Amino acid sequence: MHKKILILLSLSALFTLFLASAVQAQSFGSIDLSTVNVNELSEEQIRQADQEIRDRGLTLQQFEQLAIAQGASRLQVSQLVQRIRSFRASSGIESAEQSTGEARDVMIPLDESDVYREQTDRLPVADRTQTENDSLKVFGMDLFRQVAVSFEPSLNLPTPVDYVLGAGDELVIDIWGASEQTYRLTVSPEGSIRIPNLSPIQVNGLQMNEAEERILSRLTNIYSGLRPNNPGEGNTFAQVTLGNVRSIKVTVIGEVTRPGTYTIPSLATAFNALFAAGGPTRNGTFRNIQIIRSNEVVETLDIYDFLVTGTQESNIRLRDQDVIKIDPYVNRVHVWGETKRKGFFETIDGETLSDLLEFTAGFTDQAYTRTLTLEGMTPEMRRVTTILYPEEANLEIRNGDKLRIGEIMDRFVNRVRIRGAVYRPGAYEYKEGMTLYDLVTQADGPLEEAFLQRAVIERLKENREPEILSFSLERLLNDPAGYDIPLRPDDLVRVSNIFDLQEEYTVRVRGAVNSSGTFEFRDGLTLEDAILQADGFRDNAAPYRVEVARRITNDSSSERRMDRVAEVFQFEVEEYLGLSEDDGDFELMPFDQVYVRTRPNYQVQQTVRIEGEVEFPGEYVLPTRTTRLSDIIEMAGGLSDYAYPEGASLDRTMSDLTAEELEFLDPEERSDQMNGGNRTLVGIQLNTALQRPGGRDDLILENGDVITVPKELQTVRIEGEVLSPTSVRYESGKSFQSYINSAGGVTDNARRKRAYIVYANGEVDRTRRFLFFRNNPSVEPGATIVIPREPEQRELTAQERVSIAATLASTTATIALIIDRITR
């Protein structure tokens, strides 16, 4: 028996270890797939994940399926796969799925990306991304990828004289003069048209002018006045035009996006067919597209002629059964850097650097054109060639070459700058022998508020290390010869503003003024001026009690007192703020704080509102500071016959500040305090308050209180974690649990032990337990029974699951070992 137990425990341990390994499989490298946020992963974490995927022999598609099957987010896994692909592309790693035929992203070879990244790392992220995308384009592909470009053949044009007729074309023959007639005839499959009273006329394979000559010649048999060779002698005239054109079939093969056979109008050209087929692929040629007719190459199309010069000489009109063949490219070079067009350009044998630059539309205004860098290949390795431009513009370009055009240095050869408190700050031309005084003079000198005692010159040494030279602008202006300093190119002169060197001076006015706040300090500001800026006294102000608190600024050790934090002055100010003889005797200083006190016995009316079942509901003013509930009910005429005093409630705004403290706040702060206070429902016993006026339950009212006396309530509300939250009719004697059952009972997530009831007057009671007994609260009309929800348990992370699984496995193995020892 003990062997069976041992086997079962061993199997359990193995299953636990398998569970742990399955959980561990949700992690690749240092990435937890169950909680991963791909946007926050570092490049090192992406590299580790990619390495582990390849070590396990998985393709990216297999990894994606495995991760989703293990519960990872589909969106996050998709983003992770995309980042791994980008990492492989930037690292030149050929992924396994590419070799099995999966779609490949465009990759930059390692040697190209290193040089290219050097050029783009200096750019902002958005510009860098755009530059990278541009440098990978194949010149010409956008022509066939843009939806706005259709290359549809125009059918509303004069009939081309060299148009070759075929079966399905419609010919329109107009006759006027002595006779009037119009024929609309379609070329038959046999290649002829049939005019009444004439034998069939063969037109297949004829050009339009040849067909017209043959048709008019035959029409002279039935129109005697028709003279096609000498119209001036006849009285009947005729004209042959093309009506509806036939459709032809052409085949596009080779390195084309959508190879196949296409049905197009007979007026279509090679461009029309190429656009329908999506143009050449990334490996297709744009310079040597062959048009084959009757097994012979009749034209070679070079799309660059159209893209660069706009000419279409080789864009011939197609014929039925023509074949367009696009071979792979032969020569291609890569251009990036400071050219107007970047990317891969196709060249043909004999083309030079000058031709290549014509394809790129030339240099940008930031290009350094004196020398260009050309990377090529030898049979053994790569080589770098420095090209002098334009001397070597005729250098022949070969397949695989990479041309890089650098940018000019971000430096000025003859610039000096001046900034700060001068009339004309900015950049100026540096001239040989230019001095500091010359630059200040060109900038029209310092402003009135300039700090003249010290200014600086920011300069770069020969090794580009920064240094600072200080000088006195005041001495320079008074004695240029003695204090002038020679300037160097790229020097920067900074002149400070005196107001930038000091703290912003303000005064603050608070208390019983109309617009308390902080105001800008100005020299000569008096106490009356500051109160005037605050829009004067309020009605409750006590002008005879104004205080000014001033910072202690004297730091002399003999007068320093550690217990003093401010100097306070008291003043009596004229209420009308008019000028007096002693006005200005006391001037304010920066950072003074002015306090205007309120009158001792001044009181603002305080109101409460009573609603519901009283004789005179509405708003009432509190006559005293000790007005109580019973007093306000009496002022409202008492309760009505339908009042339900047991459900009466008091709604009160709870604020941390008193009315006196609110007086000293700024208007915005005062409004925020008054409007942002928390309104709280206060539980009251109105019956007891009315029976025992002045007692404990007869609360003293406060400003803003709202008293609500409802009519008799007849329902009980049940909400929270019940199957059907509802309101039911109140029944006297019905238990707490019975009301819960009326709502369908509790849900699986209910926390029954914490159920509570909110009475109509705002008081709250809850279920209590003592030993094995449960004491539920009584239910009154208008009450609300609330069943709270069990708190959600936090899910374990992958590491926690692995730890628990390992612990269980260890414990199981230990128990198995103990049982084995005991049963021996």
C-alpha positions in Angstrom: 0.0 0.0 0.0 2.8 2.4 0.9 4.3 1.9 -2.5 1.1 3.1 -4.2 1.1 6.2 -2.0 4.8 6.8 -2.8 4.0 6.5 -6.6 1.1 8.9 -6.3 3.1 11.4 -4.4 6.0 11.1 -6.9 3.6 11.7 -9.8 2.2 14.7 -8.0 5.7 16.1 -7.6 6.4 15.6 -11.3 3.2 17.3 -12.2 4.1 20.2 -9.9 7.5 20.6 -11.5 5.9 20.5 -15.0 3.5 23.2 -13.9 6.5 25.3 -12.7 8.2 24.8 -16.1 5.0 25.7 -17.9 4.8 28.9 -16.0 8.5 29.6 -16.6 7.8 29.2 -20.3 5.8 32.4 -20.2 9.1 34.2 -19.8 11.6 34.7 -22.6 14.9 36.2 -21.4 14.0 38.8 -18.8 10.5 39.4 -20.3 7.4 38.2 -18.4 4.9 37.7 -21.2 1.9 37.9 -18.8 2.6 41.4 -17.7 4.9 42.8 -20.5 4.7 46.3 -21.8 6.7 46.2 -25.0 7.1 50.0 -25.2 9.1 49.9 -22.0 11.5 47.2 -23.0 15.2 48.0 -23.6 17.2 47.0 -26.6 19.1 44.6 -24.4 15.9 42.8 -23.3 14.8 42.5 -26.9 18.2 41.0 -27.8 17.9 38.4 -24.9 14.4 37.4 -26.0 15.5 37.0 -29.6 18.5 34.9 -28.5 16.3 32.6 -26.4 13.8 32.2 -29.3 16.5 31.2 -31.6 18.1 28.9 -29.0 14.8 27.1 -28.7 14.6 26.6 -32.4 11.4 28.6 -32.8 10.3 30.8 -35.7 8.7 34.1 -34.8 5.3 32.7 -35.9 5.7 29.7 -33.6 6.8 32.0 -30.8 3.7 34.2 -31.3 1.3 31.2 -31.3 3.0 29.7 -28.2 2.9 33.0 -26.3 -0.8 33.6 -27.0 -1.7 30.1 -26.1 -0.1 30.6 -22.7 -2.3 33.7 -22.0 -0.1 36.5 -23.1 -1.8 39.6 -24.6 -2.2 39.3 -28.4 -1.5 43.0 -28.9 1.7 42.9 -26.8 3.0 39.8 -28.4 2.4 41.3 -31.9 4.3 44.4 -30.8 7.1 42.3 -29.4 7.5 40.3 -32.6 7.6 43.5 -34.6 10.4 44.9 -32.3 12.4 41.6 -32.7 12.1 41.8 -36.4 13.3 45.4 -36.3 16.2 44.3 -34.1 17.1 41.6 -36.5 17.0 44.0 -39.4 19.2 46.5 -37.8 21.7 43.7 -36.7 21.8 42.0 -40.1 20.5 38.7 -38.7 18.8 36.4 -41.1 15.8 35.0 -39.2 14.6 31.4 -39.6 11.2 32.3 -41.0 12.8 34.3 -43.8 14.5 31.1 -45.0 11.1 29.2 -44.9 9.4 31.7 -47.2 7.7 34.1 -44.8 7.4 37.7 -45.8 10.6 39.6 -45.4 11.0 43.2 -44.2 13.5 45.4 -46.1 16.9 45.1 -44.4 19.9 47.3 -44.5 23.2 45.4 -44.7 25.3 45.8 -41.6 28.0 47.9 -43.3 25.4 50.2 -44.7 23.5 50.7 -41.5 26.6 51.6 -39.5 27.5 54.4 -41.8 23.9 55.5 -42.3 23.2 55.5 -38.5 26.2 57.8 -38.1 24.4 60.3 -40.3 20.9 60.0 -38.8 21.6 59.8 -35.0 22.0 63.6 -34.9 18.5 64.2 -36.1 15.3 64.5 -34.0 13.4 61.2 -33.7 10.6 62.2 -36.1 13.1 63.5 -38.7 15.4 60.6 -38.3 12.6 58.1 -39.0 11.5 60.0 -42.1 15.1 60.1 -43.3 15.6 56.4 -42.7 12.5 55.6 -44.7 13.5 57.9 -47.6 17.0 56.4 -47.8 15.6 52.9 -48.3 13.3 53.8 -51.2 13.9 52.5 -54.7 13.7 55.6 -57.0 10.6 55.2 -59.2 8.6 52.8 -57.1 6.4 55.6 -55.6 5.2 56.3 -59.1 3.2 53.1 -59.1 2.3 53.1 -55.4 0.4 56.4 -55.2 -3.3 56.0 -55.4 -3.7 59.5 -56.9 -1.8 58.5 -60.0 -3.8 56.3 -62.3 -2.2 56.5 -65.8 -5.6 55.8 -67.4 -5.6 56.3 -71.1 -7.4 59.3 -72.4 -10.3 58.4 -74.8 -11.3 62.0 -75.5 -8.6 62.9 -78.1 -8.4 63.2 -81.9 -8.0 59.9 -83.7 -4.2 59.2 -84.1 -3.4 58.8 -87.8 -1.0 55.9 -86.9 -3.6 54.0 -84.9 -3.8 50.4 -86.3 -7.4 49.1 -86.6 -8.4 45.7 -85.4 -11.5 43.6 -84.7 -13.9 45.4 -82.3 -13.0 49.0 -83.3 -15.9 51.2 -84.2 -15.6 53.5 -87.2 -17.9 56.5 -87.7 -18.4 57.6 -91.3 -20.0 61.1 -91.7 -21.2 62.2 -95.2 -22.5 65.7 -95.8 -23.1 68.0 -98.7 -25.4 66.8 -101.6 -26.1 63.7 -99.5 -26.4 63.4 -95.7 -25.6 60.1 -94.0 -23.8 58.7 -90.9 -22.5 55.1 -90.6 -21.4 53.5 -87.3 -19.7 50.3 -88.2 -17.8 47.8 -86.1 -14.8 45.9 -87.5 -15.8 42.3 -87.7 -13.6 39.4 -86.4 -12.6 38.9 -90.0 -11.3 42.4 -90.1 -13.8 44.1 -92.4 -16.7 46.5 -92.3 -19.9 46.3 -94.3 -21.5 49.4 -95.9 -24.9 48.9 -97.4 -24.8 48.4 -101.2 -21.0 47.8 -101.0 -19.0 44.6 -100.6 -17.0 44.2 -97.3 -14.1 46.5 -96.9 -11.0 45.0 -95.3 -9.5 47.4 -92.7 -7.8 45.1 -90.2 -4.1 46.0 -89.7 -4.4 49.3 -91.5 -3.5 52.6 -89.9 -6.3 55.1 -89.5 -5.2 57.2 -92.5 -4.9 54.2 -94.8 -8.3 52.9 -93.8 -9.9 56.3 -94.4 -8.4 56.4 -97.9 -9.7 52.9 -98.7 -13.2 53.5 -97.4 -13.6 56.9 -99.2 -12.4 55.3 -102.4 -15.1 52.7 -102.2 -17.8 55.2 -101.2 -17.4 56.9 -104.6 -19.3 54.0 -106.1 -22.5 55.1 -104.4 -21.9 58.8 -104.0 -21.1 60.3 -107.4 -20.4 63.7 -106.0 -17.7 62.5 -103.7 -14.1 63.4 -104.8 -11.7 62.1 -102.1 -8.6 63.0 -104.1 -9.9 66.5 -105.1 -12.6 67.6 -102.7 -12.9 71.0 -104.4 -14.5 69.5 -107.5 -17.2 67.5 -105.7 -20.4 68.4 -103.9 -20.4 65.6 -101.4 -17.9 65.3 -98.5 -17.0 62.5 -96.1 -14.9 61.9 -93.0 -13.9 58.7 -91.2 -13.2 58.8 -87.4 -12.7 56.3 -84.6 -15.7 55.7 -82.3 -15.5 53.2 -79.5 -12.1 51.6 -79.3 -11.6 47.9 -78.9 -10.0 46.1 -75.9 -6.7 44.4 -76.2 -4.9 41.9 -74.0 -1.3 42.5 -72.9 0.9 40.3 -70.6 3.2 41.7 -68.0 5.9 39.2 -66.8 9.1 39.2 -64.8 9.9 41.3 -61.7 6.5 42.9 -61.5 4.2 43.4 -58.5 1.2 41.7 -60.1 2.2 39.7 -63.1 -0.5 38.5 -65.5 -2.6 39.2 -68.5 -4.5 42.5 -68.5 -7.4 43.7 -70.7 -6.9 47.4 -71.5 -8.2 49.9 -74.1 -6.4 49.8 -77.5 -5.3 53.4 -76.9 -3.3 52.4 -73.8 0.4 52.8 -73.6 3.1 50.9 -71.8 2.8 53.1 -68.7 -1.0 52.3 -68.5 -0.2 48.6 -68.4 2.7 49.0 -65.9 0.5 50.9 -63.5 -2.3 48.2 -63.8 0.4 45.6 -62.9 1.7 47.7 -59.9 5.0 48.5 -61.5 8.4 46.8 -61.0 9.2 45.1 -57.7 12.1 46.1 -55.5 14.4 43.9 -57.6 13.0 44.9 -61.0 14.6 47.1 -63.5 13.2 50.6 -64.2 15.8 51.3 -67.0 15.4 48.3 -69.4 11.7 47.3 -69.7 11.2 45.4 -72.9 8.1 45.6 -75.0 7.9 42.4 -77.1 5.6 42.1 -80.2 5.5 39.1 -82.4 8.5 37.6 -80.6 10.6 40.7 -81.2 11.6 43.5 -78.9 10.0 46.6 -80.5 10.9 49.1 -77.8 12.9 49.4 -74.6 11.3 51.6 -71.9 13.4 53.7 -69.5 11.1 55.1 -66.8 13.9 57.4 -65.6 13.5 59.4 -68.8 10.0 60.2 -67.6 10.9 60.7 -64.0 13.9 63.0 -64.6 13.1 64.9 -67.8 9.4 64.2 -68.3 9.9 62.7 -71.8 7.8 59.7 -73.1 9.5 58.9 -76.4 9.6 55.2 -75.5 6.1 55.1 -74.0 4.6 53.5 -77.2 1.0 52.5 -77.7 0.4 48.8 -77.1 -1.2 46.3 -79.4 -3.1 43.1 -78.8 -0.9 40.2 -77.5 2.0 42.5 -76.6 4.3 41.3 -73.8 6.0 43.6 -71.3 9.0 41.9 -69.7 10.7 43.4 -66.6 14.1 41.8 -65.9 16.0 42.1 -62.6 18.1 45.2 -62.3 21.8 45.0 -63.3 23.4 48.0 -61.6 22.1 49.7 -58.5 23.7 52.3 -56.2 22.7 53.6 -52.8 22.7 57.3 -52.2 22.0 58.9 -48.8 22.9 62.1 -47.0 22.4 65.6 -48.2 20.7 65.1 -51.6 17.1 66.1 -52.4 16.3 62.5 -53.3 17.7 59.6 -51.3 17.5 55.8 -51.8 18.5 53.2 -54.4 19.1 54.4 -57.9 19.5 52.1 -61.0 22.3 52.9 -63.4 23.2 51.6 -66.8 26.7 51.0 -68.1 28.6 54.1 -68.8 26.7 56.5 -66.5 28.7 58.7 -64.3 28.5 60.5 -61.0 27.1 63.5 -62.7 24.2 61.4 -64.1 23.6 59.9 -60.7 23.4 63.3 -59.1 20.9 64.4 -61.8 18.7 61.5 -60.7 18.9 62.7 -57.0 17.8 66.2 -58.1 21.0 67.6 -56.8 22.4 68.6 -53.4 20.4 70.1 -50.5 21.4 73.5 -49.2 23.2 71.8 -46.3 25.4 69.6 -48.4 29.1 69.6 -48.2 30.0 69.3 -51.9 33.8 69.7 -51.9 34.4 66.0 -51.3 32.0 63.1 -51.6 32.5 59.6 -50.2 32.0 56.6 -52.5 32.0 53.1 -51.1 32.6 50.4 -53.6 33.7 46.7 -53.8 36.7 44.9 -55.0 36.7 41.1 -55.7 38.0 40.6 -52.1 36.7 43.4 -50.0 35.2 46.9 -49.8 36.9 50.1 -50.7 36.3 53.8 -50.0 37.0 56.5 -52.5 37.1 60.2 -51.8 35.8 62.2 -54.8 36.7 65.8 -55.5 33.6 67.5 -56.9 33.1 68.8 -59.5 36.6 67.8 -60.9 35.7 64.1 -60.8 32.0 64.3 -61.7 32.7 62.1 -64.8 33.7 59.1 -62.6 31.8 56.0 -63.7 29.4 54.4 -61.2 29.4 50.7 -60.7 26.9 48.2 -59.3 26.9 48.1 -55.4 28.4 51.5 -55.0 27.2 53.6 -52.0 27.5 57.4 -52.3 27.3 59.5 -49.1 27.0 63.2 -49.2 27.9 64.8 -45.8 26.7 68.1 -44.5 28.5 71.3 -43.8 29.7 72.0 -40.3 27.3 73.7 -37.9 29.8 76.6 -37.4 30.1 80.2 -38.5 33.4 81.5 -39.8 32.7 85.1 -39.2 30.0 85.4 -36.5 29.9 87.2 -33.2 26.8 87.5 -31.1 25.5 89.8 -28.4 22.5 89.0 -26.2 20.7 90.6 -23.3 20.1 94.2 -22.3 21.2 95.9 -25.5 19.0 97.7 -28.0 19.8 95.4 -30.9 20.8 91.9 -29.7 21.7 89.3 -32.3 24.4 88.1 -34.6 26.9 90.4 -36.4 29.6 89.9 -38.9 33.1 89.5 -37.5 35.7 91.5 -39.2 39.5 91.3 -38.7 40.5 93.4 -35.7 37.0 93.8 -34.4 36.8 94.6 -30.7 34.2 94.4 -27.9 33.5 98.1 -28.1 32.8 97.8 -31.8 30.2 95.1 -31.2 28.5 97.1 -28.4 28.4 100.1 -30.6 26.8 98.2 -33.5 24.2 96.9 -31.1 23.3 100.6 -30.3 24.6 100.3 -26.8 23.1 99.0 -23.5 19.6 99.5 -22.4 18.8 101.8 -19.4 18.2 98.7 -17.2 21.5 97.0 -18.2 23.7 95.8 -15.4 26.9 97.7 -16.2 29.2 96.5 -13.5 29.7 93.0 -15.0 29.2 91.3 -18.3 30.8 88.2 -19.9 32.2 87.0 -23.1 31.6 83.3 -23.8 34.4 82.0 -25.9 35.7 78.7 -27.3 39.4 77.9 -27.0 41.5 76.4 -29.8 40.5 72.9 -28.6 36.8 74.0 -28.5 36.9 74.0 -24.7 34.6 76.8 -23.4 35.9 79.7 -21.3 34.4 83.0 -19.9 35.9 86.4 -19.8 34.4 89.0 -17.5 34.5 92.7 -18.0 32.9 96.0 -16.8 30.6 97.4 -19.4 30.6 100.7 -17.4 34.4 101.0 -17.7 34.4 100.0 -21.3 31.9 102.7 -22.2 33.8 105.4 -20.2 37.3 104.4 -21.4 37.2 102.2 -24.6 41.0 102.5 -25.2 41.8 101.3 -21.7 39.3 98.4 -21.3 38.6 97.2 -24.9 39.0 93.5 -25.6 39.7 92.0 -29.1 37.0 89.6 -30.2 37.3 86.2 -31.9 34.9 84.5 -34.3 32.0 82.9 -32.6 32.3 84.9 -29.4 29.1 85.5 -27.5 28.7 88.6 -25.3 26.0 88.5 -22.6 24.7 91.7 -20.9 22.5 91.1 -17.9 19.3 93.0 -17.0 19.2 94.4 -13.4 15.7 93.1 -13.0 16.8 89.6 -13.9 19.3 89.7 -11.1 16.9 90.4 -8.3 13.8 88.7 -6.9 10.5 90.0 -8.1 9.4 92.6 -5.6 5.8 92.4 -4.4 3.5 93.4 -1.6 0.5 91.4 -0.4 -2.8 92.9 0.9 -5.2 90.6 2.7 -8.2 90.8 5.0 -11.3 93.1 4.7 -10.5 94.6 1.2 -12.4 94.1 -2.0 -9.7 92.4 -4.0 -7.1 90.9 -1.7 -4.0 89.6 -3.5 -0.4 90.1 -4.4 0.7 93.3 -6.2 3.8 94.6 -7.9 6.0 96.7 -5.6 7.1 100.1 -6.8 9.3 102.7 -5.1 7.2 105.2 -3.1 4.3 102.8 -2.5 2.4 103.8 0.6 0.0 101.9 2.8 -2.9 103.8 1.3 -1.7 103.1 -2.2 -1.6 99.4 -1.6 -5.1 99.4 -0.1 -6.3 101.3 -3.2 -4.7 98.7 -5.5 -6.8 96.1 -3.5 -9.9 98.2 -4.5 -10.4 99.7 -1.1 -12.0 98.6 2.1 -15.0 96.3 2.4 -18.0 97.2 4.5 -16.7 95.1 7.5 -13.3 96.6 7.5 -11.8 98.3 10.6 -9.6 101.1 9.1 -8.3 101.9 12.5 -6.7 98.5 12.8 -4.4 97.9 9.8 -1.2 95.9 10.3 2.0 95.7 8.2 4.3 92.7 8.6 7.8 93.3 7.3 10.7 90.9 6.8 13.7 91.2 9.0 16.6 92.1 6.7 19.3 93.4 9.1 21.7 90.6 9.6 24.1 92.4 11.9 25.1 90.1 14.7 24.6 92.8 17.3 20.9 93.2 16.4 20.1 89.7 15.4 17.3 88.2 17.6 16.6 84.5 16.9 13.0 84.7 18.3 11.9 87.5 15.9 10.6 86.5 12.5 9.0 89.8 11.4 8.5 93.4 12.3 4.8 94.3 12.8 3.5 97.9 12.6 -0.1 99.0 13.4 -1.7 102.0 11.7 -5.0 103.9 11.5 -5.9 104.7 8.0 -8.5 107.2 6.7 -11.5 105.2 5.4 -11.9 107.4 2.3 -8.1 106.9 1.4 -7.7 110.5 0.5 -4.3 112.4 0.6 -3.3 113.9 3.9 -0.4 116.0 5.1 1.4 113.0 6.7 0.7 110.8 3.6 3.9 109.1 2.6 5.4 109.1 6.1 5.4 105.3 6.0 6.4 103.7 2.7 6.1 100.1 2.1 9.1 97.8 1.4 9.3 94.8 -0.9 7.5 91.7 0.5 5.5 93.7 3.1 2.2 92.1 4.0 -0.8 94.3 4.8 -3.6 93.0 6.9 -6.9 94.9 7.2 -8.8 93.6 10.2 -12.6 93.3 10.5 -14.8 95.1 12.9 -15.2 93.1 16.2 -19.0 92.9 16.2 -19.6 92.8 12.5 -21.6 89.8 11.4 -22.6 88.7 7.9 -26.1 87.1 7.7 -26.0 83.3 7.9 -28.7 81.3 6.3 -30.1 77.8 6.4 -32.6 76.1 4.1 -35.4 73.8 5.2 -37.2 71.6 2.7 -40.0 69.1 2.7 -42.9 68.7 5.1 -43.0 71.9 7.1 -45.6 74.7 6.9 -43.3 77.3 5.4 -40.3 75.7 3.6 -37.5 77.9 2.3 -34.4 79.9 3.4 -34.1 81.4 6.9 -31.5 83.6 8.5 -30.0 82.4 11.8 -30.9 85.1 14.4 -28.2 84.0 16.8 -25.1 81.9 16.9 -26.9 79.2 18.9 -30.0 78.7 16.8 -30.9 75.0 17.0 -33.0 72.5 15.0 -36.1 73.0 17.1 -35.8 76.8 16.6 -35.8 76.6 12.8 -38.7 74.1 12.8 -40.7 76.6 14.9 -39.7 79.5 12.6 -40.9 77.3 9.6 -44.4 76.9 11.3 -43.8 73.4 12.5 -44.1 70.0 10.8 -47.0 69.3 8.4 -49.5 66.5 9.0 -47.6 64.3 6.5 -44.1 64.8 7.9 -42.0 61.8 8.7 -39.6 63.2 11.3 -37.7 59.8 11.7 -36.4 60.3 8.2 -35.4 63.9 8.6 -31.8 64.7 7.5 -29.2 67.5 7.8 -26.9 68.2 4.9 -23.8 70.3 6.0 -20.7 71.6 4.2 -17.6 70.7 6.1 -14.8 73.2 5.8 -11.5 73.3 7.5 -11.6 77.2 7.8 -13.8 79.4 9.9 -15.6 82.4 8.5 -13.0 84.7 10.0 -10.2 82.8 8.3 -12.0 82.9 5.0 -11.9 86.7 5.2 -8.1 86.7 4.8 -8.0 84.6 1.7 -7.7 85.9 -1.9 -11.0 85.9 -3.8 -10.1 82.8 -5.8 -8.9 80.9 -2.8 -12.0 81.9 -0.8 -14.3 80.7 -3.7 -12.4 77.4 -3.9 -12.8 76.8 -0.2 -16.5 77.7 -0.1 -17.3 75.7 -3.3 -14.9 72.8 -2.7 -16.0 71.9 0.8 -17.3 68.4 1.4 -21.1 68.2 1.9 -21.8 65.6 4.5 -25.1 64.0 5.6 -25.4 64.4 9.3 -27.6 61.9 11.1 -30.2 63.6 13.3 -33.1 62.6 15.6 -35.7 65.3 14.9 -38.4 63.8 17.1 -36.0 63.8 20.1 -34.8 67.4 19.3 -38.4 68.6 19.2 -39.4 66.8 22.4 -36.2 68.1 24.3 -35.3 71.5 23.0 -31.7 72.4 23.8 -30.8 68.8 24.4 -28.0 66.7 22.9 -30.0 65.9 19.8 -31.0 69.5 19.2 -28.0 70.5 17.1 -26.8 74.1 16.7 -27.1 75.0 13.0 -24.4 76.4 10.8 -24.4 78.6 7.8 -25.4 76.7 4.6 -27.1 73.8 6.4 -29.9 72.1 4.5 -32.7 70.4 6.6 -34.9 68.0 4.7 -38.1 66.6 6.3 -39.6 63.9 4.0 -43.2 62.7 3.8 -43.8 59.3 5.2 -41.7 56.8 3.4 -43.0 53.3 2.4 -40.1 51.6 0.6 -36.7 50.0 1.4 -33.9 50.0 -1.1 -31.6 47.0 -1.4 -28.4 47.5 -3.5 -24.8 46.2 -3.9 -23.9 42.6 -4.3 -27.5 41.2 -4.7 -28.9 39.4 -7.7 -31.4 42.1 -8.5 -31.0 45.5 -6.8 -34.4 46.9 -6.2 -36.8 48.9 -3.9 -39.5 46.9 -2.0 -42.4 47.9 0.1 -41.7 48.4 3.8 -43.4 45.8 6.0 -43.4 46.3 9.8 -41.5 43.4 11.5 -39.9 42.1 8.4 -36.3 41.1 9.1 -33.0 42.4 7.6 -32.4 39.1 5.9 -35.9 38.9 4.5 -35.4 42.2 2.6 -32.1 40.8 1.1 -34.0 37.7 0.0 -36.5 40.0 -1.7 -33.7 41.2 -4.0 -32.9 37.6 -5.0 -30.3 37.0 -2.3 -26.6 37.8 -2.4 -24.1 37.1 -5.3 -21.0 34.9 -5.1 -18.9 38.1 -4.6 -20.9 39.4 -1.7 -19.3 40.2 1.7 -22.2 39.3 3.9 -20.4 39.9 7.2 -20.0 43.6 6.2 -23.6 44.3 5.2 -24.9 47.6 6.5 -28.0 49.9 6.4 -28.3 53.6 5.8 -31.4 55.1 7.5 -33.4 57.9 5.9 -32.0 60.4 8.4 -28.4 59.6 7.5 -27.5 57.3 10.4 -25.7 54.0 9.6 -25.8 50.6 11.3 -24.3 47.3 10.4 -24.5 43.6 11.0 -22.7 42.5 14.2 -21.5 39.0 15.3 -21.0 37.6 18.8 -19.6 34.1 18.9 -22.0 32.1 16.6 -24.8 34.6 16.8 -25.5 37.3 14.2 -27.3 40.5 15.2 -28.8 42.2 12.2 -30.0 45.9 12.4 -33.6 46.8 12.4 -35.2 48.1 9.2 -37.1 51.4 9.0 -39.0 53.0 6.1 -36.8 54.8 3.6 -33.7 52.9 4.6 -31.1 51.5 2.1 -29.5 48.1 2.7 -26.1 47.8 1.2 -24.2 44.5 0.6 -20.5 45.3 -0.1 -18.3 43.4 -2.5 -15.5 41.1 -1.5 -12.1 42.8 -2.3 -10.5 41.4 -5.4 -7.5 39.1 -4.8 -4.3 40.2 -6.6 -3.2 37.7 -9.2 0.2 36.1 -8.7 3.0 37.0 -10.9 4.9 34.4 -12.9 7.8 34.5 -10.5 5.5 34.0 -7.5 3.8 31.1 -9.3 7.2 29.5 -10.0 8.2 30.0 -6.3 5.0 28.4 -5.0 5.2 25.5 -7.5 8.8 24.8 -6.4 7.8 25.0 -2.7 4.9 22.5 -3.3 7.2 20.2 -5.2 9.8 20.3 -2.4 7.1 19.7 0.2 5.5 16.8 -1.7 8.9 15.2 -2.1 9.6 15.6 1.6 6.3 14.1 2.6 6.9 11.1 0.3 10.3 10.6 1.9 8.8 10.7 5.4 6.0 8.2 4.5 8.6 5.9 2.9 10.8 6.0 6.1 7.8 5.4 8.4 6.4 2.4 6.5 9.7 0.6 6.3 
